[in-house]
Amino acid sequence: MPNPLDKTPIEIERGWERNDVQVRILYGMDTFAEREAGTYLDILHYYWSSLQIDSNRLPTVAEFRLQTILPEFENHDIGWVDTTADAPAEFVMQHHPASTVPGWGRELSGKKLGDYPNKMHAKSLTLEFRRCKTWKLPLYHEIDQVIDGVARHYTRLMVPVVDDHETVVRIYYAVRWLAPQQRVSTEG
């Protein structure tokens, strides 16, 4: 299990498939605190953490009401995944943020992680969401990729939320774009 206070990358994953390429870096929460102060990722983490102040447990679905601090969170790059299935590829994206890339936005809501349109990205997503569920820790990544000819560079925070039996059944996430999504040439 990673040391969540480490400031250096915990893991760097590089992948490529045909013309797609990605680098995914898992950082500790000290790096998160330095890089994300005042962002929606910070707001999500602060709220998630505040629900644990008087307890030694993760926030429950019943008490985690993101709309109390961000009434229109659906209009931001914030989403959540239902993690009640045993297999991470079966986790369901219940609310996926909008995207300027056709097929990668809200239309993914209600679909399984394993059904993500790009298999390389789907494989990475299932691993990261499985880790968040199993480790019961927030995870902070920086992701730089070209998927299906679209360059995307962003940070993402994932926070686990449990049911009454302390099983992680939902993971909220927020992304912050480091560069605009844009189509790039994958030829030559």
C-alpha positions in Angstrom: 0.0 0.0 0.0 1.4 3.5 -0.9 2.5 5.9 1.8 -0.1 8.7 1.2 2.3 11.3 2.6 5.1 10.7 0.1 5.9 13.7 -2.1 7.5 11.7 -4.9 5.6 9.7 -7.5 4.4 6.4 -6.0 4.1 4.8 -9.4 4.5 5.8 -13.0 2.5 3.7 -15.6 3.3 4.1 -19.3 1.2 2.5 -21.9 0.8 2.5 -25.6 -1.5 0.7 -28.0 -1.5 1.4 -31.8 -1.4 5.3 -31.9 -2.5 5.7 -28.3 -0.1 6.6 -25.6 -0.4 7.5 -22.0 1.6 8.3 -18.8 -0.3 7.9 -15.5 1.5 9.1 -12.3 0.2 8.2 -8.9 1.2 10.8 -6.3 0.9 10.9 -2.5 -1.4 13.3 -0.8 1.3 15.8 0.2 1.8 16.4 -3.6 -1.9 16.7 -3.9 -2.0 19.4 -1.1 0.8 21.4 -2.8 -0.7 21.3 -6.3 -4.4 21.5 -5.8 -5.0 24.1 -3.2 -8.3 26.0 -4.0 -9.3 23.7 -6.9 -12.5 21.5 -7.1 -10.3 18.6 -6.3 -9.3 20.3 -3.0 -13.0 21.1 -2.2 -13.9 17.4 -2.8 -11.0 16.2 -0.6 -11.8 18.8 2.1 -15.4 17.8 2.3 -14.6 14.0 2.2 -12.0 14.5 5.0 -14.4 16.7 7.1 -16.8 13.8 7.4 -14.1 11.7 9.2 -13.1 14.3 11.8 -15.0 12.7 14.7 -14.6 9.1 13.6 -12.0 6.6 12.4 -14.1 5.5 9.4 -14.8 6.5 5.8 -17.8 8.7 5.0 -21.0 6.8 4.2 -23.2 7.2 1.2 -25.9 8.5 3.5 -23.8 11.3 4.8 -21.8 12.2 1.7 -23.9 14.9 0.0 -21.6 16.8 -2.3 -24.5 19.1 -3.4 -24.4 20.7 0.1 -21.1 22.4 -0.7 -21.3 22.4 -4.5 -25.0 22.7 -5.3 -24.3 22.4 -9.1 -21.5 19.8 -8.9 -22.9 18.1 -12.0 -21.8 21.1 -14.0 -18.2 20.6 -12.9 -15.6 18.0 -13.8 -16.9 15.8 -10.9 -18.4 12.4 -11.2 -19.0 9.2 -9.3 -18.8 5.4 -9.9 -20.9 2.7 -8.3 -18.4 0.1 -7.1 -20.8 -2.5 -5.7 -19.8 -5.1 -8.3 -17.0 -7.6 -7.5 -15.1 -7.1 -10.8 -13.8 -3.5 -11.4 -14.7 -3.8 -15.1 -18.3 -4.1 -13.9 -18.2 -0.8 -11.9 -20.8 1.6 -13.3 -20.1 5.2 -14.1 -23.3 6.8 -12.6 -22.4 10.4 -13.3 -19.7 11.1 -15.8 -18.7 14.8 -16.5 -19.3 16.4 -19.8 -16.5 16.4 -22.4 -15.8 18.3 -25.6 -14.8 14.9 -27.1 -17.9 13.1 -28.6 -18.5 9.8 -26.8 -16.4 10.6 -23.8 -18.8 12.7 -21.7 -22.1 12.4 -20.0 -23.2 9.7 -22.5 -20.8 7.4 -20.5 -23.1 7.7 -17.5 -24.8 4.3 -16.8 -22.0 2.4 -18.6 -19.4 0.0 -17.1 -15.8 0.9 -16.7 -14.9 -2.0 -18.9 -17.1 -0.6 -21.7 -15.1 2.7 -21.9 -14.6 3.4 -25.6 -10.8 3.0 -25.5 -9.5 -0.4 -24.1 -6.2 0.9 -22.9 -7.8 3.7 -20.9 -10.5 1.2 -19.6 -7.8 -1.1 -18.3 -6.1 1.7 -16.4 -9.4 3.0 -15.0 -10.4 -0.5 -13.7 -7.0 -0.9 -12.0 -7.2 2.6 -10.4 -10.8 2.3 -9.2 -10.0 -1.2 -7.8 -7.1 0.1 -5.9 -9.2 3.0 -4.4 -11.9 0.5 -3.4 -9.4 -2.0 -1.9 -7.1 0.4 -0.2 -9.9 2.6 1.0 -7.7 5.7 0.4 -8.0 8.8 -1.7 -5.9 8.4 -4.9 -4.3 11.3 -6.8 -3.1 10.9 -10.4 -1.7 13.0 -13.1 -2.6 11.6 -16.5 -1.1 12.7 -19.9 -2.4 10.8 -22.8 -3.3 10.7 -26.5 -6.4 8.5 -26.9 -8.1 8.1 -30.3 -6.2 11.1 -31.6 -7.2 13.4 -28.7 -4.6 14.8 -26.3 -5.7 15.0 -22.7 -3.6 16.2 -19.7 -5.2 16.4 -16.3 -5.1 15.6 -12.6 -7.7 13.5 -10.9 -8.6 12.8 -7.3 -10.7 9.7 -6.3 -12.3 9.4 -2.8 -14.0 6.2 -1.5 -17.4 6.3 0.2 -18.8 3.3 2.1 -22.2 1.6 2.9 -23.3 0.8 6.5 -21.1 -2.3 6.4 -18.0 -0.2 5.6 -17.7 -1.6 2.1 -16.7 0.9 -0.5 -19.7 1.1 -2.8 -19.1 4.5 -4.4 -16.1 6.5 -5.5 -16.3 10.2 -6.3 -13.8 11.8 -8.5 -12.9 15.2 -9.8 -10.5 16.2 -12.6 -8.6 19.4 -13.3 -7.5 20.0 -16.9 -3.9 21.0 -17.2 -4.3 21.7 -20.9 -7.4 21.8 -23.2 -8.4 18.6 -24.8 -7.5 18.8 -28.5 -7.3 16.6 -31.6 -3.7 15.9 -32.6 -2.2 14.1 -35.6 -1.3 10.5 -34.9 0.3 10.0 -38.3 4.0 9.8 -39.0 
